[in-house]
Amino acid sequence: MAGTLTAHDRRVLMAVNAGASSLSFVGSGFIVLCYVLFKELRKFSFKLVFYLALSDMLCSFFTMVGDPSKGFFCYAQGYSAHFFCVASFLWTTTIAFTLHRTVVRHKTDVEDLEAMFHLYVWGTSLVMTVVRSFGNDHGHLGASCWTQTGRTGKAVHFITFYMPLWGAILYNGFTYFQVIRMLNNATRMAVGMSDRSYQLDARVDMKAVNRWGYYPLILIGSWAFGTINRIHDFVEPGHKIFWLSVLDVGTASLMGLFNSIAYGLNSSVRRAINERFWPEKLRKWFPNNSRHRNQQQDSELVSLKIQDQQ
């Protein structure tokens, strides 16, 4: 299975890339559409999810362009995909930062930091994309225009993409660990004080936070094979492993779909869809489920302790 990729191998990679990127494009596009259609979702924290989904959608679009011909279009496709993919995982760090600042540090000024978030995400993505041009010569790499020729180009690509990526993974993991630990401590304290109302709020919060703890795993699952493939290609250039390339392309292209499910499809989105499109007569048959969803609403990312606190 190792060696130089054949024309058939490249066609397989292109098909995997196109299929997985299409799923991510649809998933992230759905979250963008929900933000546009439902005014009740336009709170600050879901606005961050919107920016994440928009970056994922554009990253998926430029990634699924396929194997473009050499020239200007090749450069545009490669750099655009790099820019929006970097922006995608950087937006996840702003969401983690927001949760940490509101839950752990009890700050209510996160909305004032929106301009700084934009400067941080788009500015860093632009710098990483420009620096990537050093030592790079775009061409064909099976599934997209993502080629680095020589060790210099490969090292620059690793520095401008995979190092920030794993930095984001470590930051998200550490941040969510602190958030979960604090809410766990709050739950134990409520149990010790026999405060039933606080216990109920803490249990609802923990249901949401337990899911947030898996968010760093999305980036790990999406880019672990890509990282291994890049390291292998740097150590043994010209010795491609086809099955590793398939896993690399497939999992990386699904990042937008994973993000849209984990970050976007929370109870707030489901309730907005239910109230807009679910007939009133049918909702009457499930009053308990409706009340349960309403109770969980305030513990989701859209409104966790930060909405309407300004």
Residue pairs with C-beta under 8 A, 6 or more apart in sequence:
1 241
1 242
1 243
2 239
2 240
2 241
2 242
3 239
3 240
4 238
4 240
5 13
5 142
5 240
5 242
5 245
9 142
9 240
9 242
9 245
10 67
10 140
10 142
10 143
12 242
12 246
13 142
13 143
13 245
13 246
13 249
14 66
14 67
14 142
14 143
16 143
16 246
16 249
16 250
16 253
17 63
17 64
17 66
17 143
17 144
17 249
17 250
17 253
18 64
18 66
20 249
20 250
20 251
20 253
20 254
20 257
21 60
21 61
21 63
21 64
21 253
21 256
22 60
22 64
23 254
23 256
23 257
24 56
24 57
24 59
24 60
24 253
24 254
24 255
24 256
24 257
24 260
25 57
25 60
25 61
25 64
25 256
26 257
27 56
27 256
27 257
27 259
27 260
27 261
27 264
28 53
28 54
28 56
28 57
28 60
28 256
28 257
28 259
28 260
28 264
29 53
29 57
30 260
30 264
31 49
31 50
31 53
31 260
31 263
31 264
31 265
31 269
32 50
32 53
32 54
32 57
34 41
34 264
34 269
34 272
34 273
35 41
35 42
35 46
35 47
35 49
35 50
35 53
37 276
38 269
38 272
38 273
38 276
40 268
40 272
41 268
41 269
41 272
41 302
43 302
43 303
43 307
44 98
44 110
44 111
44 114
44 306
44 307
45 95
45 98
45 301
45 302
45 303
45 304
45 306
45 307
46 268
46 301
46 302
47 114
48 91
48 94
48 95
48 98
48 117
49 95
49 263
49 264
49 301
49 302
51 91
51 121
52 88
52 91
52 92
52 95
52 259
52 263
53 256
53 259
53 260
53 263
53 264
55 84
55 85
55 87
55 88
55 91
55 121
56 84
56 88
56 255
56 256
56 259
56 260
57 256
58 80
58 84
59 81
59 84
59 85
59 87
59 88
59 255
59 256
60 253
60 256
62 77
62 80
62 81
62 84
63 81
63 85
63 144
63 253
64 253
65 77
65 81
65 144
65 145
66 143
66 144
67 140
67 142
67 143
67 144
67 145
68 74
68 77
68 144
68 145
70 138
70 139
70 140
74 138
74 139
74 145
75 138
75 145
77 144
77 145
78 138
78 144
78 145
78 146
78 147
79 129
79 132
79 133
81 144
81 145
81 146
82 128
82 129
82 132
82 146
82 160
82 161
83 125
83 126
83 128
83 129
84 125
85 161
85 255
86 124
86 125
86 128
86 129
86 160
86 161
86 164
86 165
87 121
87 122
87 125
88 255
88 256
88 259
89 164
89 165
89 168
89 169
89 219
90 120
90 121
90 124
90 125
90 164
90 168
91 121
92 168
92 172
92 215
92 218
92 219
92 259
92 263
93 168
93 171
93 172
94 117
94 120
94 121
95 215
95 263
95 301
96 171
96 172
96 175
96 176
96 215
97 175
98 110
98 306
99 175
99 176
99 179
99 212
99 301
99 304
100 175
100 178
100 179
101 107
101 109
101 110
102 108
102 110
102 304
102 305
102 306
103 179
103 182
103 183
103 304
103 305
104 178
104 179
104 182
108 306
108 309
108 310
109 310
110 306
111 306
111 310
124 164
128 160
128 161
128 164
129 160
131 156
131 159
131 160
132 156
132 157
132 160
132 161
134 152
134 156
135 148
135 150
135 152
135 153
135 155
135 156
136 147
136 148
136 149
136 153
136 156
136 157
137 147
137 148
137 149
137 150
137 153
138 145
138 146
138 147
139 145
139 147
139 149
140 147
141 147
142 245
142 249
143 249
148 154
148 156
148 157
151 234
151 237
154 230
154 233
154 234
154 237
155 234
157 230
158 230
158 234
162 223
162 226
162 227
162 230
165 219
165 223
165 227
166 227
168 219
169 216
169 219
169 220
172 215
172 216
172 219
173 216
176 209
176 212
176 213
176 215
176 216
177 213
179 209
179 212
180 206
180 209
180 210
180 212
180 213
183 202
183 205
183 206
183 209
184 206
186 198
186 202
187 199
187 202
187 203
187 206
190 198
190 199
190 202
191 199
204 295
204 296
204 298
204 299
205 299
205 304
207 296
207 299
208 266
208 296
208 299
208 300
208 301
208 304
211 262
212 301
214 262
215 262
215 263
218 255
218 258
218 259
218 262
219 255
221 251
221 258
222 251
222 252
222 254
222 255
222 258
223 251
223 252
223 255
224 251
225 244
225 247
225 248
225 251
225 252
226 248
226 251
226 252
228 244
228 248
229 241
229 244
229 245
229 247
229 248
232 239
232 241
232 244
233 240
263 301
266 300
266 301
266 302
267 293
267 296
267 297
267 300
268 297
268 300
268 302
268 303
269 302
270 293
271 293
271 294
271 297
274 283
274 290
274 293
283 290
297 303
298 304
